Amino acid sequence: MQQSRLDKFFTIKKSATTSKLVNNSNDDDGGFNDSTASNRQTNKRLSTNEYENNKKLKQTKSDSHAINNEDSSQNNENIETNFSLNQFYLDKFLLILSSLLEHYKCLFDENELVLFNKFQALPASSQIIFVRLLMRRCKWLRRSTINYEISDVTNDNDSLTPLVQIGLLQDISSLDDLDAGLRLLTSDEMRDFSKRFHCQSKTNQSKKTSIENLKNLTNQYKSMFGSTTTKNRDHILLKELKRMINNCYKISEDVRGLFFRMMLTYHPVALLAMDDLDQNAFALLYKTFQITRGQLRLPWNADQINHEYLPFKTREQLKCYQEAIDLQTEYYQLEESKNTDGLIKFYETYNEQFRAMINSSTENEQLPGYFRCFSPDYVRARILSSLTEILQRARRYYESIELIQYLLNRANYNRHRRGKLWNRLALIQENYVKTNGHQQCLNTIYDALKDPYVKLGDRLSLCERARKLYSRPKSKGVLVADWINDEEEKLMWNIPMPNEIEVTGRLIANDARMGKVTYTIQDPVDGSIQFCNVEQLAIQHYRTQEDYPYGIHSEGAIIRTLVGLLFIDLIYTLPTPDLLIDIFQTEPLDFQTDAFYKSRQSQIDERISQLNSEENIQDIAEKNWDMYNLTMSSVVNWELFPTKSTLLSALKCLTSEQIQLISTYTFVHNRAVWKGFPDLFVWNPVSKKCKFVEVKSHSDRLSHHQIVWLDKLVEFKIDCEVCKVSANGAKKLLQRTPSIIELD
């Protein structure tokens, strides 16, 4: 049934596309833009043509009547377009549901399966409205805002009623939150509502202020009900509010959680990469629509996915993972709002609970490393890792030390964060532990340097801390660190600082707290003055003063793109089938782990040996561009280079030996090299020269990750430097109010 609906939709879509091409055969663009905006423009042109024809045939009609016919035709076509889109969302949703019931039925209990069956038995119009509501934020919605122009429905309330009856929707009878109800009112309605309860200010106030005034109403309200208590007053407010709203609907948290687990089962990797999981989960349906229309490309085929390798084996595992994700979302919201008290309360509430769950779990030891991120204990350990910084900021240093040591003893979790945890532990011991803190810091650094997961910039940071601490005059004869003398040659203590240049520009605004610094540059073509940021100012310098006509500000994306394009066909070749469990994956599951290079070492090394000439490099890059261009990929950023020729010209500026060295380095160290790459890449394809540039102000310092990368680029004989940017008259400008921009 679902497949037949989908086939019918594509038949309708194909017919509409053919009609569009016929009517637009004389257009310059050929009519091949299949976006929604283009469809609307096409519909408008078709509607106008129909109107003109009708006007010629029926001259007796009045102008107003003809305009009404045109509007009616336009509305009918828009309804058909919306209905087709609604039908697509529904068909895809039903296909996901049927696939889950076929392959993952064990992940849902009997009551949930009954609810799925009830949903499948609903009329199509009710199903469409429910799916569209799932794609919106989970909150109360007024009936007037629920309008999806379903052409075969005469009364949309008839489509919402069945959803309420089977428990998929809540109606106004379930509204018991006064704050949520007040947010449904318009500004005019809020003023009228405030007047009714004598809570309106004499001055015009915002809707938010009116809500706060109503919520904080403390004076007794005299009415036919007599003097009211706070509870009764809220009841009266809510009763009057419902009378004004008339009707509203909301998907309950439990129901949304059930269907979120459904999407989490079907698209676990895509949801893991999203910032707001609950909000964006059902937006994946729209991404499917974009893929169908050719707006997005995937590097995978659907038949490559094997349903045997889903990381969730039981319903309890899936539900625990969802609960852990919900707590992580709660933590991120507290962190974003900088609610330190709330974060400390969060720590006190869940610290012992998380540890008990992690200590009692043994399943992660049996999972491959790239599957552990789908376990609830991995999420809990990630939250605890972030809480170590919160404890430090709250000056609860000994609790932070104890928590860090606990996490470091669990090597199965967050291995890429271990370097950061070791550095935080050493910092706290050095600066905040009064009794024997410096010796503890040196012992911690010694243990950290033996940890195989501490690499590159994190390792350099630890060595630098040990060197400064041990070389202090007060430390001689007091601190014991024989390992420093024994392994001094192996430690990263002799990294030279990179070359530096200075660039000046006209500063017109500076708000360092917001990361907004604005300069002016002169356009070399027409001489006009343009605003730019500090990186664009540096690019302008290299373009006009050092003969680098092309420049990109992309940080690590540029090297991942240049190297990734040469290996993208190998990266998307799967040595084992369990590395692909989601059609929306932008990389294999093991791409960010040390196992990636180990499992493909022979193929990668062979490809590196093939990159021994400019001709081979160009051929491989061109072939992979043609095969994978514009695919959804975390390996290559296709937006950096507008054309294939631009990218190939950039590759020509690096020698084959340099490309081989940097490719080997990035694959061996993998995720550890993603931090600290220089900000800019500038190049000249004519003279075949390029340069990587780290842009800094005079008050900024290079991070340890940046120092390591610059040192490696020098080792690979790739031109690189630090560009220090200063402003003309900066001292005076820094004293001005950041929000005021003055021009000479």
Secondary structure, DSSP 8 states (H G I E B T S, - for coil): -HHHHHHHHHHHHHHHHHHHHHHTTTSTTTT---SHHHHHHHHHHHHHHHHHHHHHH-TTS-HHHHHHHHHHHHHHHHHHHHHHHHHHHHHHHHHHHHHHHHH-GGGS-HHHHHHHHHHHTS-HHHHHHHHHHHTS-SS-EEGGG-----TT-S-THHHHHHHHHTTSSB-GGG---HHHHHTTS-HHHHHHHHHHTT---SS---HHHHHHHHHT--S---STT-S--HHHHHHHHHHHHHHHH--EEB--HHHHHHHHHHHHHHSHHHHHT-SSHHHHGGGHHHHHHHHHTTSSB-SS-GGG--GGG-S--SHHHHHHHHHHHHHHHHHHHHHHTT-HHHHHHHHHHHHHHHHHHHHH--GGGTS-GGGGGGSHHHHHHHHHHHHHHHHHHTT-HHHHHHHHHHHHT-TTS-GGGHHHHHHHHHHHHHHH--SSHHHHHHHHHHHHHT-TT--HHHHHHHHHHHHHHHTSGGGTTT---HHHHHTTTTSS-------EEEEEEEEEEEEGGGTEEEEEEE-TTT--EEEE-HHHHHHHHHHHHS---EEEE-THHHHHHHHHHHHHHHHTS-SSGGG---TT-SS-TTTTSTHHHHHTHHHHHHHHHH-SSHHHHHHHHHHHHHHHTTB--SS--TTS-SSHHHHHHHHHTS-HHHHHHHHHHHHHHGGGGGSS--SEEEEETTTTEEEEEEEEETT----HHHHHHHHHHHHTT--EEEEEEEEETHHHHHTS-TT-----
